[in-house]
Amino acid sequence: MDIMGTLFMIVPMFAIFYFLLWRPEQIKRKKHQAMLTNLSKGDEIVTTGGLHGKIIGLNDNIVVMSIAELDDRNVKVEVSRSAVSFLKKGGELIEGE
């Protein structure tokens, strides 16, 4: 009988951990990955380091972004696609769509 009482305590604990911790993190990770996959030229982004800029070029792993304009020339920075944290739309940060 002691085993049944222990099981009645352990099973709900795992369910609580799953629905309150693991599942929301999985959903957040999937949305972020979808956002990274759907990046395109012209999108305004924010990196994990806090750089704000506009995408001017992309390939599989690298994002080229313009962060400033000096004397009619763009200051370009290359960052890893995985370093993109947020997409900006209308001045608001959007973490995954």
BATIMAR-533940 format. One line per 4 residues: number of its first residue (from 1); their letters; for each residue x, y, z of C-alpha. Coordinates in steps of 0.2 Angstrom, whole numbers, plus 2048, in hexadecimal, padded with zeros to 3 digits. Layout:
BEGIN
NUM	a	X,Y,Z; ...
# end
This chain:
BEGIN
1	mdim	800,800,800; 80E,80C,803; 813,80B,7F1; 802,810,7EB
5	gtlf	803,81F,7F6; 814,824,7EF; 80E,822,7DE; 7FE,82D,7E1
9	mivp	80B,83B,7E7; 818,839,7D9; 80C,838,7CA; 804,849,7CD
13	mfai	815,851,7D1; 81B,84B,7C0; 80B,852,7B8; 80D,863,7C0
17	fyfl	81F,864,7BB; 81A,860,7A9; 80C,86C,7A7; 814,87A,7B1
21	lwrp	826,879,7AC; 82B,86E,79E; 81C,870,792; 81C,883,792
25	eqik	82F,883,78F; 82D,877,780; 81F,883,778; 82A,892,77B
29	rkkh	839,889,773; 82F,884,764; 828,895,761; 839,89D,762
33	qaml	840,890,756; 832,893,74A; 836,8A6,74B; 848,8A3,747
37	tnls	843,898,738; 837,8A5,731; 843,8B4,732; 844,8BE,722
41	kgde	84D,8CD,71A; 846,8DD,721; 841,8D6,732; 846,8E1,741
45	ivtt	84E,8D6,74F; 856,8D7,760; 865,8CB,764; 869,8C3,774
49	gglh	876,8D0,777; 86A,8DE,775; 86E,8E4,763; 85F,8EB,75A
53	gkii	85F,8EB,747; 858,8E6,736; 85C,8D6,72D; 864,8DA,71C
57	glnd	86A,8C8,718; 868,8B6,71E; 86F,8A5,71C; 86D,895,725
61	nivv	876,89A,735; 87B,8AC,733; 870,8BC,733; 877,8CC,72C
65	msia	86F,8DB,735; 871,8EE,733; 872,8F6,743; 876,908,73E
69	eldd	878,914,72F; 888,91E,72E; 88B,92A,71F; 87E,921,715
73	rnvk	886,910,718; 87F,902,723; 889,8FB,732; 887,8E9,730
77	vevs	889,8DB,73D; 888,8C8,73A; 880,8BE,748; 87B,8AC,74A
81	rsav	869,8A9,747; 868,8A1,758; 86D,8B1,760; 85D,8BA,75A
85	sflk	852,8BB,769; 843,8C6,763; 83A,8CC,754; 835,8DE,755
89	kgge	824,8E3,74D; 81D,8F4,750; 82A,8F8,75D; 825,8E9,768
93	lieg	82F,8DA,76B; 828,8CA,765; 830,8BA,76B; 829,8AD,75F
97	e	819,8AC,756
# end
